[in-house]
Structure formats: C-alpha cells, structure tokens
C-alpha cells in the first residue's frame, strides 16, 4: 500500500517538473509586454531651424515625458505615463539665440492630430492659460483645467483672425495654426512664421512683420482685445521667401566647400 502511494505521488511531481521546465524553455526568449503607445507628434518651427530642440510634454500633474526634434523639426513623444491635458515646451536655438516655445494639447490630440510648437502656438497657449506659459510652468501655477479642446479651439480661432491678412498673403487663408501639418520649406504656414516675429516683454507679446512697420500687441489676460495686423505689401512675402532661400543656398554651398577643411 505504501509503495502504491509513493508511485502515485511521484508521477504528479515528475509531471509538474516537466511542465515547469517546458515553461522555462518556452519563455527564455520572451520579454515583458510593451506598454501602450500614446504619442503626441508635430513640427517645431520658428521662422528658422530650431537647433538641438528638446521637447518636453508636461502632464496635468507635472509629470514630464521628453524627446528631441529631428533636423526637419519633427518630434514624437510617448505620453502614456502622463495625465491629460498637456503643455508642450520646446527649448532650442535659432540664429544663436535661445528660444523657448509652448503649445497645448488635449487627450483628443493623442495618436490623432499633429500638434505644432511655434511662436503662434505660444500665443495660443498663453491665451488659453491667461498668462505667459513659461512663467506659469516655472511657478507651477498653470491651470490645466483651462486646457480643454473647446478652449484650445477658441484661442486658435482668435489668433488666426488677428493674423488673417498675413495668412491670406501666404496663401493659407484656411488653416489650423496648431494642428496643420507643414514642412519647413518657406512656403505656406512656414512662410507665415518667416514673415512674423513674436517677442515677449513682461506679460505681453508683440507680433511684428519682418521688414515692415506693422505690429500688434497680445495680452494673454485679454486676448480678445488684440487688434488685427495690417495687410503685408503686395508681393512682400514672396520676396522674403526668395531672399531666405537664396541665403540658405549660399550657406549650404559655403558649408559644402569647407566640410572637410577649415576656411
């Protein structure tokens, strides 16, 4: 009787050992399941290449995910670990000067819309938050409850209306300044960025036409009071685009000539 018990006991244990060994062998090449991919992507541009642009996406609990924009200004950041909505911050260099730009995104933008980061989205973000984004992020006083799809849409529409004469001159009369996909080739929306300078002084922004006298002031606390910028002189944006392309071609040629030697 005792012998029979031992046989009955040994067989299940042997089976368990075999199953355990098979499981170990079967999983030897496996890896933990990857987490969800929840990407925010878009283009970083500022009327010129944004050199070494670091992209930080800040969630509503101030958790951050980071990435780097490529040579064309494109970025992608996985925000799966963050809580929506989001403020996007870009730190880079344009023409030897450090630039800090912001944009905003809601949960609706994830894996769906391109979310650009430009001087124009800086104005949109400031209008949504009711103040300069960098100051609010530094002090951790940004009210993320204001960052809703409706509020973002209203701010984008307002800034677009104030800049409509420039958009018309660039041939992009109907465009979403925040989500429109574009290339940094000095046409369309990129030409608009070439044609405008946005500078911050205290809590307000000044938007001015390059090579012109027209300018407007944007107070993020009262964005609706912003005036509409004047219409650029006929053909001035085309001339600007050709000038930029000519200068760029000259610089590219110069760089190619001295790529392997010191001038």
N, C-alpha and C positions, 0 to 999 in steps of 0.2 A: 504493500500500500504506500509505504513511504517512497519507494522507488518510482511508482507511478506519479506521485505528487511532484517529485523532482523533475521528471520528464515534462510534465505539463507546465511546470514553472519555467524551465529552461527555454522551451520553444518560443514563448512570447517574448522573452528577454532578447533572444537572438534576433527575432524579427524586428524588435524595436531598434536594436543596434544597427541592423542593416538599413532600416528606413532612415535613421539618423545620419548614417554615412552617405546614403544617396542624396539626402537633402543638402548635406555639407558640400558634396561634389557639385550638385546642380547649382548652388548659389555662389560657388567660388569666383565666378566671373561677373557677378551682378553688382549693381550699385544702388544706393538709395534712390527712390523715385524723386525726380526733379520737382521743384515747387512750381506753382502756376506762373505763367508768363503774362505780366500785365504791364505793357510798355506804353510810355509816353515818348513820342518822337516828333521831330520837327527840324526847322532850319534856324541857325543862328546867323544873323547878318546885321551890319551896322554901317552901311554905306562904304564898306571896305572889308577885307578879310579880318575876321576876329582871330588873331593868332593865339594858339595854346588856350583855347576856350574851354574852361572847366564848367561843367553843367551840374548843378545841384538841384534836386527836386525835394522840396520841404513839405512834409505832410502836415495835416492839421494838428498833430500832437508834437510837431517839430522834429520828428524822426526824419532823417535825410538819406536819400539814395543819390549816387553820383555817377557821372560819366564824362566823356570828352567828345567834343565835336570834331569831325574829321576835316580834311582840307577844303571840302565843299560847304562846310558849315552844318552838316547833318549830324544829328545826335539821336541816340536811343537810350532810355533809362528804364530799367525794370522797377516798377513801383509797388510790387506785390506786398512788400513789407510795410508800406506806408498807408496811412489813413487819409482818404479823400476829404475835402478837396486839396489842391496843391498850389504852391507858389514855386515857380521855376526861377532860379538865379544863375546867371552866366557871368563869369569873371574871365576877362581876356585882355587882349592888347590890340589896339587899332592905331596905326601910324605912330607907334612908340608911346602911346598913351594908354593907361589902364582904363578899361571900361567895365561898368557893372550894369547889367540889364536884367529885366524881370519879365515874366509872363505868368498867366494864371491858367489853371485847368481844373475841370470838374471830373467826377467819375465817368461822365458820359464821353469824355475825350479818350479814355484809356482804350488801347487797341483799336481805335477808330479814327480819330482826327489827327492831322498834323498840327502841332502846337508850336508856332514860331516864337522866337525870342529876338526882338528888335527894339529900336528906340520907340517905335509906335506901340508895341505891346507894353513897353514901360509906361506909356501914357494910359493905356487901358487898365493896367494893373493898379496904377496909382488912383485912377478914377473909381475902381471897384473898392479899394481899401479906404479911400478917403484920405490918403496921405502918401508920402514917398515910401515905396516898398522897403528899401534898404534900411531906412530908419526904423520902421516898424519891426522888421525881422531882427535887427540888432537888439532892440529893446524887448523882443518877444511880446509885442502888443498888437500884432496883426490879428484882426478879427476874421478868422476863417469862415465864420458863419455868413459873412458877406459874399463869399466866393461861391455863388450859385450860377447855374447855367443861364438863368434869366438876367442876373446882374452883369455877367460877362458879356452877354449878347447886347444888352443896353449900352454898356460902356463902349463896346466895339463900334456900334452904330453911331454913337455920338462923335467919337474921334474921327470916324470915317467922314461924317458930314462936315466936320470942321476942316478937313483936308481935301474935300472933294475936288476943288479946282486943280490941285496937283495930280490927283489920281486920274482925272479926265485927261490932263495933258500927257500923262504917261500911258494912256490907252487902257487903263484898268478901272473904268468907272464903276463896275460892279464886282467887288471883291471883298472877302473877309480878311481883314488885316492880320488876324490872329491865326487862322487855320488854312489860309490859301497856300497850296504847295507852289514853290517857286525855286528858280535856280539863281545863283549869284553870278549873273551874266550881264548885268547892267541893262536889263530890259524889264518891262512890267513893274511888278512890285519892287524889285531890286533897284530899278531906276528911281522910284519914289524915294527909297532910302538914300540913294546917292544925292538926290536933289534937296533933301531936308537935313538940317542939323537940329538935334534936340539936346538942350543943355539944361541942367538943373541948377537953380540958385535958391538955396534955402528950401522952402517947401513948395516952390513953384517951378514950372518948366517953361522954357522959351523954345518955340519951334520956328525956325527961320529957313528961307530959301537960300540955297547956296548961290553965291554970286549976285544976289538981289537984295532988296531992302525990306521985302515983305516979311513980317513975323507976327506971331500970336503968342499970348501967354496962357498957360493952362494951370489953373489952381485945382488940385485934386479934391479939395474940400467943396469946390463949387464948379465942377466941370461943365455944367450946362451954360455957364456964363461965358464960356470961351467963344471968341469971335471966329469967323470963317476966314481962312487965309486967302490972300489975293491970288488971282489967276497968274501963273507964270507968263512971261513974254512969249509970244508965238515962236516956236522952234527952239526955245532955250534949253529944253530938256534933251532934245536930240543933239544939240551942240555939246551939252555936258557929257552925254553918253559917248560921243565920238572922241572927246578930249580924254576921258578916262581910259577908253580902250587904247588910244594912241600912247598914252603914258605907260599903261600896263605893258603894251607890246615892246616899248623901248626898254623897260625894266627887265622884261623876260629875256630880251636879246642881250642885254648887259650881263645878266646872271649867267646865261649860257656861255658867253665868251670867256668868263672868268671862273667857270665852275671847277676847273682843275688847276687854277693858278691864282696867285694874289695879284691884283691890279697894281 
